[in-house]
Every structure is written in C-alpha cells, then in structure tokens.
Amino acid sequence: MLEYVKTILLKVSFDKMLFEKELRKAFKLLVADELLQLKQWCYNQFSGKYLLVLNSAFAKLQA
C-alpha cells in the first residue's frame, strides 16, 4: 500500500490542494510503520515545494 500511496502523491504533486488531500487520505490507509516511512519519503521528495503542507499534515497526525 505504501508504494501505491507514493505513486499517487508523485502524480498529484503538481497541485498543492490535491497533494494535501491525497496525503491525508494516505494516513487512513497505512499502518504506523508505513506512516513513518511515508513521512521520511515525503520530506525527502517534497520538502522544497510543500514543507508547510508536510509540517501541518504530519503534526496533526501525531496529535
């Protein structure tokens, strides 16, 4: 499932709102270990473009 989520995020990364929507949907699909992997991957891939989105989404996940 993690690889599927990564593929989707790459495909929607052109649009900030769509990216954030799909990222939040991914939180419902993945287990805790996969979420940690997704977090690391997202920051590696998208921190230059969507750092604020990532910080917001992953902060809410941990709360």
C-alpha positions as CSV (number, residue, x, y, z in Angstrom):
1,M,0.0,0.0,0.0
2,L,2.9,2.3,0.7
3,E,4.2,2.1,-2.9
4,Y,0.7,2.9,-4.1
5,V,0.5,6.0,-2.0
6,K,3.9,7.2,-3.2
7,T,2.8,6.8,-6.8
8,I,-0.4,8.8,-6.2
9,L,1.5,11.6,-4.4
10,L,4.0,11.8,-7.2
11,K,1.2,12.1,-9.7
12,V,-0.7,14.8,-7.9
13,S,2.4,16.8,-6.7
14,F,1.7,19.5,-9.4
15,D,-1.3,20.8,-7.3
16,K,-0.9,21.8,-3.6
17,M,-4.5,21.2,-2.6
18,L,-4.7,17.8,-4.3
19,F,-1.4,16.8,-2.8
20,E,-2.6,17.6,0.7
21,K,-5.9,15.8,0.1
22,E,-4.2,12.6,-1.0
23,L,-1.6,12.8,1.8
24,R,-4.4,13.0,4.4
25,K,-6.1,10.0,2.7
26,A,-2.9,8.1,2.9
27,F,-3.0,8.4,6.7
28,K,-6.1,6.3,6.8
29,L,-4.7,3.6,4.6
30,L,-1.3,2.9,6.2
31,V,-0.2,1.3,9.4
32,A,2.2,3.1,11.8
33,D,5.4,1.7,10.4
34,E,4.4,2.6,6.9
35,L,3.5,6.1,8.1
36,L,7.0,6.6,9.4
37,Q,8.4,5.5,6.1
38,L,6.0,7.8,4.2
39,K,7.0,10.8,6.4
40,Q,10.6,10.3,5.6
41,W,10.0,9.8,1.9
42,C,7.7,12.8,1.7
43,Y,10.3,15.1,3.4
44,N,13.0,13.8,1.0
45,Q,10.8,14.3,-2.1
46,F,8.7,17.3,-1.4
47,S,10.2,19.5,1.4
48,G,11.4,22.0,-1.1
49,K,7.9,22.5,-2.5
50,Y,5.5,21.6,0.2
51,L,7.3,21.9,3.5
52,L,4.4,23.8,5.2
53,V,1.9,21.2,4.0
54,L,4.0,18.4,5.3
55,N,4.6,20.0,8.6
56,S,0.9,20.7,9.0
57,A,-0.2,17.2,7.9
58,F,2.3,15.2,10.0
59,A,1.8,17.5,13.1
60,K,-1.9,16.7,13.0
61,L,-1.1,13.0,12.6
62,Q,0.9,12.9,15.8
63,A,-1.5,15.0,17.8
